[in-house]
Amino acid sequence: MELETGTVSIVRFAWARLLGLDDGALGDGGTDRLRHIDDDASVLTFVTLFGREILAGPGWAVDAARDIPGAELRKHSTLLALSRDHGGRGLGEAQLYFCDTLPQLEGSPAVVSSEAALIRALEQRCPPDDVAEAGLARMGNAVVLLGEDTTEDDASPTPLAGAGYDLREGILAHMAVLTPPDERGRGYAQRITAVAVEEAMAAGLVPQWRARTDNTASQRTARRAGFAYAGTQTSVALPRD
């Protein structure tokens, strides 16, 4: 699946701002690695986006990485080694996906809710690491999927999966999905993701998906939901002085 030209331009514009570059920096047709130096940065980030490389962080890191190939900088181990003497702490290596096509799902409409109590109930069914990574309870745009036989008389319906998004640069809807281990493999994540994607696109946003490189299930859900691969992001956190 390919993204429309207009969508690519919007994503480039948003990420240029996210990385501290000029608004048109990622759409200038260049091929050289772009660099943004911020000596007060709390994160060192290497991004590949639609074939372009961007390194953003303190000057010492940007200078040290000048001759390191992009294929190496994409590795989490490389950025950790680069920042070891400066207290670098791993944040991970991930793939970036975007979507500009409304999802098509067969069957009856999904039964969903945005009640905070149901979002908390869903999180209680999931491992703490998954809950922290998704962060649904912190999102202002989160919904949970309920069983199709749920009725208004149900006192405490069981949430099967949840999805939501955070706003980035007023343009991107950064998606997250959360499914309890005992509910996985049943299509619930794809179904609730479709609901969240539709809501984001109705708000005029471009849905964005970030999946760790070792999380093949997340990558598979993204592709099934109509997301197209666009690049990578590798980051390490740097201590504040």
PyMOL commands that set and color helices and strands:
alter all, ss='L'
color gray80, all
select helices_A, chain A and resi 5-18+25-27+59-64+70-73+76-86+116-124+128-134+136-138+181-183+188-202+216-224
alter helices_A, ss='H'
color red, helices_A
select strands_A, chain A and resi 34-37+43-49+52-57+89-98+111-113+141-146+159-168+172-178+206-212+228-237
alter strands_A, ss='S'
color yellow, strands_A
deselect
rebuild
show_as cartoon
